[in-house]
Amino acid sequence: MNIEELIESCGEETDQKRMTMRTLYEEAWKPWLDDYSQNESKESRVIELKRLELTGDDGFFIWSYTGSSSGWLNSDKRNGYDYSSKCKEKFATSLTKALQKINPFLGKVYRWEEADDELKKFNWFKDNIGLNIIVPYFLSTSKDDCTNDPMIWEIETIANGNGRDISAISNALEEQEILFLPNSKFTITGVGKDNRTIYFQELAGEAPTDFELSKIYYHKPEDVDPKMIEPGMFD
């Protein structure tokens, strides 16, 4: 997709930091890229974009996602809904196409979870060992083992899997990010005795799944304040 088509489609829609796509592209990404492309030895991300044979537009979608757009893009899918705007649909399509140009990452990756409700989340995974899950949104993980976080996913990836190493072109280089494409699949293989680590094995794309990891998956309806329940939350 032409970047100008995306910008026009998004109009005045803003991401989680209240930035429009036009502002992000024209006032942040493009000036930065133009500046460093003239002397790429000063900026490792420009060198890496060229090594991966990614275009400047590909770089924009990855840079934007890892900067201020991830929560905005993923919120609908996390809550069990389709994308709420054409802007999100087109952004997701373009980000997916960019990531597919990068070879799958093979190895062990980690994901930290928010501290709220971590025991309920841990126990949900403990009760569902052996379940095959599908994650409908882009899933951020790290090569860093996240040892200081309250709850950790540890994932073994596969050779033809959906994880992509964007650690050298991310907006946040220190996060060492491996980003999984939407609809990645995993088996819950176990939990740690530390009551904080959950183990997963990535599955091939054609593998059957039992559960979509969206909505408040770790709650039972009776555990939630009725005022907070939205239609379809526990479908």
Secondary structure, DSSP 8 states (H G I E B T S, - for coil): --HHHHHHHHTT-B-TTS-BHHHIIIIIIHHHHHHHHTTGGG-HHHHHHHHTT--HHHHHHHHHIIIIIHHHHHHHHHTT---SSHHHHHHHHHHHHHHTTS-B--SEEEEE--STTHHHHHHHHHHTTT-EEEE-S-EEEESS--TTSSSEEEEE--TTSSEEE-TTTSS-GGG-EEEE-TTEEEEEEEE-TTSSEEEEEEE-TT---SEE--SSTT--GGGS-GGG--TTTT-
